[in-house]
Amino acid sequence: MALSKEDRRQRLRYRIRKTVSGTEQRPRLAVFRSNKEIYAQLIDDVNGKTITAASSRDKDIDVANVDKTEAAKRVGMAIAEKATKAGVDTITFDRGGYLYHGRVKSLAEGAREGGLKF
């Protein structure tokens, strides 16, 4: 039986999460992408806490009149800015089962431009 797109992504997600884990000093940058929006959050897996989050739905991130790839880059820069305020400069990247391409890659590049190291 063929896997659905969601099942395939879920299997990839589990495989990634076996190796990628976040700590307080080096949290995990988890990415979720829907058809319209993109979300990113820094997670400390040891304590089970979200340190900070950003998305294309946030009021302080201006994504009007730009394409989804550019919006993802702005979300990446915003999460980097919030991370530096929280005292985080190095992270591990969790692509969430998505290919490192397009919006996911753009978000990662925006986070790097914002000063995060990974």
N, C-alpha and C positions, 0 to 999 in steps of 0.2 A: 504494500500500500504506500502511495506517495505521501510525503509529509506536506502539510500546508506551509505557507510562508511563515506564519506565526510559530508553528512547531519547530521549524528549522532554525529560526532566530532564537527561540528559547533554548534549544540544544546548544547552539553556539554560545549563548549567554552563560549557561552552566559551565561549559568548558573553559571560558575565559575566567569566570569567577573562582574556579579551582585554584588558579595561580595568582590572580590579582586581588589584593586585599589592602585596605587602607588603615593607617595608624594615625595617632594624633599629630605626629611630626610630619608624616607623609600620607595625607588622606587620598582617597580614591575619587577621581573626577568621573562621575557616572553620567552618561549621556542618554537621553531618551528623545527620540524624534518621532513626531506624529506627522500626518500629511501637511498640516498647516504650521505647526509650532515646533520649537526645539527647546529642550529643558536640560539644564546641567546642575549637578549638585556635588559638593565636596562632602564625603562621608568618612567618618572614623568608624571602621568596622569593629574595632576592639571594644569600644564603649557603645556601639550601636547608635551613634548620634550623627545627625546632619549638621555640619559646621556652617555652611552657607549654601545658598542656591541662587540661580538666575534663570530666567527664561525669556523667550521672545514676547511673552504676555506681560512682562513687567512694565509698569508705567514709566520708570526712569530710563528705559532703553528704547530709543526711538527707532522703530523698524517700519514706520510708514513710508511708503513709496520706494522701498528697496526689495530686491529679490530675496528668496529664502536663504541662499548661500551667504549673502552679505549680512542678513539678519543673524545667522549662526555665528558669523565672525564677531559681530557686536556683542552677542551673548557671551562668547569666549573672553572678550576683553573685559566685560562686566564681571564675570566670575573671577577673573584674575585680580581685578581691582578689589573686590570683596575679600578675596583670599589674603591679599597683602595686608588689608586692614585687620584681618583675623590673625595675622602673624604666620601665614603659611607661604612658603616660597617653592617647595618641591612637592610634586604630586605623582601619583600613578594614574594612568589613563585607562578608563574602562569604556570601550566603545559600545558596550551593551548588545553585542551580537550583530551590529551593523558593520558594513564594510567601511574601512578607513578611506573614505572617498566622498566627494561632494560636501554636503552640509556637516558631516561629522569631522572631516578633515579641516574644513573651514573654521569650525568651533575650536579645534585643537590649535590651529595656527593663530587664531585670535587670542587664545589663552597664553600662548608662547610670547606673542607681541606684548601682552599685558604684563609679562615678567615672570610667569610660572615656568619652572624647569621640570621636564619629564622626558 
